[in-house]
């Protein structure tokens, strides 16, 4: 089970942690992961929030920023009882961040590590709660992709799923391709581990693993190096020997290796209710007493770190006016003498300047700034290595030594120019073809032509219904349209659309044009450049196994897509299989 984590879950800010992010003053560190660090903060009204700051390495990747912005917009539409809603975000600043509601409860990973496996009733309530959360997340067009015990928080009235969809922003970026890990191998689905199509059924597999982990206290695919765990997920059966009998029906079906055999979220809830002796109702008693006791600890929140108050700089005091000569003081014992006679006769002072305390008056208290600074505007980004704008370098003009004016040599210059022109004409004439060498002109043109890009092939890509692909991605991976517009009206280079009401199926592009090749045409780059029977959508009834389609995207990518058939028995798991040969930047990009 591993060692129990530290009870000090509110870690103090370190020297390298910022004090303020986006106008939110930070109070403590809640945790850190592959994509960034999570801090505790508060809204101006005092509500606690969890603020995730993305690592600078990801923020410098343009592809990550594009996907992160899309995923945050989609996540803002998720408003479920078992999710932590998005409160605020900044996807365009120097360092992107995302703020969600703070959930005062431990993660499932923390609770199992400290208290061990949970009872069957708690596991069933957790499973139906996460299933409801996934229903809302999938309804917003998001696949979680990184559902694991650390991303399930245990609140007093049920579980909360966090970080939905954010892992997709890191997929296929330059950083993850160099070895930075974001996902958790122990909770991946077989198709995810083998770089296949990621669909809502991928999250169902992870949910089955989470249910088994909660009931057993360990992963059903064992521990060890990532590559060993991934191999077992793809090729071996899970170890369910310690799983309680009531949970076997739902867990076994969720962990089916074939995505088409996994249950829907509605079926999962029905299976859980069938396994329970009493109706499943979320309430204050859904967790064991020792786990529920740890929730109250997280209600004692630390206050934000104080921002040092700036000491006002007093204005310089004005120069005193020359004092008139004092009148001679009466001698001691003379009439009118008092000990304070000199103070009473002090000259009249001018009005003190702002910020200056006049003599004898009470010093005012130092100025205290407001509790919350105004939101900070995004700072401009500069080239790597610059913390401030780079200085402009100018070169001063230094006049040369003066001397007598040089004589004008206009005639000599004109003669030289004429001679150079004559020589140029002679050289140009010698290079022009005289008609005797007919192949010379072609050879010259060929030497100046830009070479064609090398093709890149991808075999057996499974595209679920209503999913799309972008040819700039390497490899192209099917995904749902992140803006919610649907693949028909999105920006896909290639999509598979199925109208569930009328059964209409389309293979098309929303970002270019395509041509269905006939049997006499050989699929190649030259053929795709030459054909002109352009359209945007082709009915799936026009395609057979081996049909080839040329796709020309507006970005300038040319792709030969070979249709390999359709599969999927259930309505929600239909998909098509295609082979792709992509020539990136082989054509001119279209101007919008």
N, C-alpha and C positions, 0 to 999 in steps of 0.2 A: 504494500500500500504506500510505502514511502514515508518519509518523515513528515510530521505535522508542520505546517507553515507557522510563521511567527504570528502571535496574536496582535502585534502592533501593525494593524492594517492601514492606519493613517501615518504614512512615513513623512518626516519633515522635509521641507524643501532643501535642496543642496545648493551649493554655490553656483552650479551651472544651470540651475532651473530658473526660468523667468519668473518675475514677480507678478506681472500682468500680461494677459493674453487677450487681445481683442476687447480691451476695456474691462475684462473680468479679473479681479484680484485673486490670486491662487492661495489656497489654504494648506494643502497637503498633497502628497503623491498617493494615488490609489493603486497604481500598478504600471507595468510597462510590458510591451510585446514586440513582435516583429515589425509592426508598422509605426509604432510611436509610443508615447507616454500619456498616461491618464492622470488628471489632476482633479482635486475637489475644489469647487469654487461656488459662488453664490450669485443669483440675479440681484439687481438693485433692490428688489422687494424682499430679499432674504431667503429665497428658495434655493436649496442646494442643487448643484448640477455636477455632472461628470464631464470634464472637458478633455478631449483627446487631441493632442498635438502631434501631427504627422512628422516623421523623421525627415531631416533636411535632405537626405539622399533621395527620398521619394519626391519631395517637393521640387527638386531640380529636374525631374523627368517629365517632359511635356506630355507623353502618352498617359502617365499616371494622373497628371492634373486633369486631362480631358475626361478620363474615366471616373476619377474621384468626384468631379463636378456632376456628372450624370448620375452617379450612385447616390449622392447626397440629395439631389432633387427628387429622386425616386423614394428615398428613405423618408423624406418629409411627408409623403402621402400615407405612410404607415401609421395608423392610429388604432391600435388594438389594446385590449385589456391585459395582454401578456407580453407586451413589448415596451421598451423604454423610448418614448417619443423624442424626436430631434427638436431641440430648443433653438439653436442658433448655429451658424457656421460661417467660415470664410474659406472659400476654395481658390481665391485668386491672390491672396497675400503672399508675403515672402515665405511664410511657413504655414501651410494649410492647417485648419483645425475644425473640430466638430464637437458640439455640446449637446448632451442628452440629459434627460431627467435622472437625478441620482436615486438609485434603488438601495435603501438601507438593509442590505442583506448580503450574506456571503455567496460566493460562486459555488456551483455544484461541486467543482473540483476541490475547493477549499473545505467544504462540509464533509465530503467523503474522506478526504485525506485526514481530517481531524477526528471524525466521529465514526467512520466506517460506513458500511452499506446501510441503506435506509429500508424500512419495512415495506411490504408489498403495497399497502394502501397509499403510502407516500409516493411510491414509484408510479402507480397508476394515475394519481392526481397530477404528478409532474408530467407524465407522458401526454395526457389529454390537454394540459395547459400549453405545452410546447407545440402540440399539433394545432391548436387554435391559433397560436402565434404564427406558425408557418402558413396557415390558411390566409391570414391577413397579409403576410409578407409576399407570398406568391401572387396574391390578388393585385398587388402593386407592381407586378412584373419583375420581382426580384427573386433570385435564387441565393440563399444564404452563403453556400460554398464553404463556410468554416464553422459549422455548428458543432460545438464541443462543450464539455462540462465547464470550461472557463468562461464561455459565452452564455451560460444560463445562470441567472441570479435567483436566489431563494428569498422572496419577500414574504411578509406575514400572511398575505392573501393569495399566494400562488407564485409560480415561476415567472421570470421575465427574460425574454430573449434579447440579446444586444448584439451590436456589430453586424447586423444583417446587410449583406451585399457589399460591404466595404472591401472584402478580400478580392473581389473582382477587379477593383481599381489597380491592384498590384499584379494581376495576371499578365504575363507576356511583356512586362516592362523591361527596360534595360537592366534594372537593378536585380529583379528576381531571376533573370536569366544568368546572372553572374553568381548565383548561389545564396542570396538572402532568402531565408525561409519565412513564409507568412502563414500558410496553412498548417494543420496538425496532422501528420501522417496516420496516427493511430485511429483517427475518426473519419478518414476519407472513404469514399465509395470506390468499388473496383474500377468503374469507368473514369473516375477522377484520378486515380493512381496511375492509370494507363493512358492518360492524356486523351480520353474520349470525350463524348458530348456530356456536358453538365446540364442537368434538367432538374425540375422540382423533385423527381424521384431520387436524386442524389441526396437531398436533405432528408428524405424518408429513411434512407440507409443510415445516415448519421443519427437520426432519432432512435432507431433500433439499437445502435451501439450505446447511446446515452442511457436508454432504459436498462440495458443489461449492465452497464457500468455502475449505475445507481444501486441496482439490486445485488450485485456481486461484490463491488468495491474494487474492481480491476477491469482492464480492457479485455474483451473476449478474443482479441487477436494477439495478446501477449505484449511484452515489452522488448526492448532491445534497440539496435540501430534502425534508423528510418527505413533503409532499403530492405531490411529483413521483415519489418512490419508490413510494408507495402507489398512485398512478395506474398505474404500469408493472406492479405486481404484479397489479392487478385486470384490466387491459386488454391487456397486452403479454406476449409470450413471453420467457422468460429467455435470456440470452446464454450459450450453452454451447459456443461455438466453441473455447475453450481447454481444455475438459474432456477428460481422457484417455479413450480409447475404452472401456477396461474398465469405467469408472464410468457410462457413458451409460444402460444399461438401468435401473439402480436410481434414479439421479437423475432421469431423465426421467419415470418413473412417479410418484415422490414429488411432483414439481412439477406434477402434473395440476391444472388449474384446478377440475375437478369433484371434490369430496371422495370421491364414490363410486367414482372411477376410481383412487384411490391404493391402493397395496399395503398389506396388513396388515404388522404387525411381523414375523411369522413369514416372510412372503414376502420382506421386505427382507433378513433374515438368509440366506435361501436364495439370493437374487440375488447377495449379496456373496460367498458361498462359491463360487458358479458362476463369478464373475469372477476368482477367485484361482487362480493356478497351483499353489499348495500349500495344504494345509488351514490355515485361520485359527486360530491359537492365541495367546492373549494371553501375553506374557512380558516379560522385562526388555529385550528388543531390539525392542519394537514401535515405538519412536520413533527418529528419527535421532540420531546421537551428539551433535550440538551442542545439540539440544533436551533430550536426556536429561541433559546436563551441567548444565543450569540447575535440575534437580531437587535436586541436592545443595546448591545455594546456599540453598534454602528449608528445609533441615534444620538450619541454624545459626540457631536461634530466639533472639530477644532475651528477656531475663528480665523479669518483671513490674516495673512501676514501684514503688519502695519507698513505703510509706505512712509519713509522718512520725511518729516516735514522740513520744508526749506526755510531757513532763517532769513527774514527780511533784511535786506541791506539798507541801513539808514542813509538818508541823503546827507551830503556834506553840510555842515553847519555854516551859515553865512559869517563873513568876517565881521567882528563886532565894530560898531561905530565908535569913533574916538570919544572917550568920556570927558566931560567938562571937569575943570579943576575943582576939587571939593572945597567947600567953605571951611575955614578953620574951625576946628572943634573947640567948644568952650572948655576951659580948664576945669579939672576936677574940682567939684564943689561950687562951680559957677552956676548961676541960674540956668535952667533948661538942660542940664547935662543928664543923660541916661546911658546905660551900657549898650543899648541898641541904636544909638544915634547914627552911627555910620551906616548900618543896614537900612535904617529908615530913609537915609539920604541917598540910597543907591540910584544910579541913573536909570531912566526908563529904557527898556529893551525893545527891540523890534520884534514883530510876530515871528515865532519859530517856523522854520521850514518843515514841510511834511516829513514825518518819520523821526523828527527830533523831539526828544522829551525835554520840556523846559525845566530849569532848575527848580527843585522844591516840589514838583508834581509827582504823582504816583506812576510808576512804570506800567504800561499796559501789558496784558498777557500776550505771549507769542501767538502769532497767527496759526490756526490749525486748518489744514485742508479738509475738503469734504471726505466722507468715508469711502466713496467710490470715485475714482478718476473718470473723466469722460471717455467714451469708447475711442480707442486709437484708430486712426486711419491707416490703411495698408501702406507700408513704406515702399518706395521704389526699390527694385532689385538691380544690383550692379553685377559686373563681371565677377567670377569666382576670385576670392582673395581680397575683394574690396569691402571694407566695412563702411566706408563713406564714399561719396562720389569721387572718382578719379580726377585729379587736378588737370586743368587744361594747360598743355605745354605750348608756349609761344617762343618764337625765336626773334630776339631783338635785332634790328637792322643796324649794322655798324658801317658808317660811310668809309669809303676807301680814301687813300691819300689824295689830296688835291693836286692837280698838275695842269699843264697846258692842254687845251682841247685837242682831241685827236682829229686828224684830217679825215674828211668824208671820202669813202671809196665806193661810190655808187656805181661807177662804170665797171669796175672789176667784179662787183657782185652780180650785175646783170649778165656779164659775159660768162661767169661761172654757172649761173642758173640755166642759161641756154645750152651750154655744153652738157650739163647733167641731164637735161630733157632729151637731147639727141641720143645720148648713150642709153637712157631708159627705153626709148622707142626701139632701138636696135635690139636690146635684150628681150623686150616683150615680143617683137616680131619673130625672134628665133624660137620662142616657146609656143607660139600659136601653131595648131596643126595645119599642114599644107594639103590635106586630103589623101596623102599616100598612106598614112598610118591611121586607120579607122578605129583601131582599138585603143589608141592613146587617150582619147577623151574619156572613155569609160573608166580606164584605169585611174585617171586623175580624180574623177568624181568618187570612185570607190574609196580612194585613200582619205577623202575628207568626210565620208559618211560615218556617223556614230555607230559603233558596233551594237548589235542587239543584246539585250540582257540575257543572262543564263536562266533557263526555266527552273522552277522549283516545284516538285511534285508532292502531293499529299494524298494518301490512299485511304479509302474506307471511312470518310468523315460522315458521321451520323448526325443529321440535322432534324431535330424535333419540329413538330408543327408549330407555326408562328414563331420561328426562330430565324436569325439572320447571321451573316458573316461579313467581315471586312477583310479585303485582300491585303491590306497593309499589315495585318497581324501575322505573326510568324510563331506557331502555325495558326491559320484561321480557325477560330473556335466559335461554334454556334452559341448565340446568346439572344435573349429577348431584347426588343427595342427599349432602351433605358428611359427615353423621354415619355413613354406611355402612349405615343401616337400610333403604335402598331407598325408591323413591318411593311404593310402596304404604303404607309405614308411617312415612313422614317427615312433613314439615310443609308440603307443597307446596300452593299455591293451585290449580294446574292441572298435570297430568302426563300423559305418554303412556307406557304400560307394555306391554311385549311379553314373554311367557313364551317363551323360545327353545326349551324342551323340547316344549311342547304347542301353540305358535303362538297362544296366547290374547292378544288385544290389547285394551287398555282405555284409555279416555279419561276421566280422573276428577280428584278433588280429595281431598287428605288434610287439608284445613284449612277445611272448610265443607260446602256442599251444592250440587247442580246439578240443572237441569231441561232435558230435551230438548224444544224447542218443536215443535209440529206445524205443518202447512202453513198453517193458518188463523190462527196467532198471529204478530203482527208483532213482531220483535225490537226492544225499546226498554227504557228504564229503568222505565217504568210496568208493562210486561208482566213484567219480571223481579221486580218487587216483588209482583205479584199472584199469580203461579203458585205452586202448592203441591205439585206432584208430585215431591217431593224424592228424590234418590238421591245416591250418592257416586261411582259408576262407571257408564260406559256402554260397551257393546261397540262396537268399531269397525265391526262389521258392521251396526250400526244407523244409521250415518252415511253420507250421500252428499254430493257436492259442493254446498255451500250450506246444509247443515244448521246450525241455530243452537242454541246451548246457553247458558242463563243460569247463571252461577257466582256464588254468594254466599259470600264468604270470612268467616271468623270475625272478621277484623280490621275488617269493615265495608265492604270494597270490593265493588262489583257490576260484573260483566264479562259482556258478550255476546261469546261465542266463535263464530266462523263457520268451519266445517270446509271446507278447500279441497283435500282429497285426501291421498293418501300417495304416497311415492316411495322410491327406493332399491332396487337390484337385489340387492346383496350383503346377507348376513345382518346384518353389523355396521354397515351404513350406512343402515338403514331410518329414515325419518322421516316425520312428517306436517306439513302446512302449515295454519296457522290465521291468521285475522284477528281482532284483539282490539279491542273498544271498552270502555274502563275508566272507570267513575265511581268515583273514589276517595273513601272516607269517605261514601258515599251511604246506608249503612245503619248500624244500631246494632251496635257491636262485641259479640261474644258473650262472656259471662263464663265462664271456665273453672271 
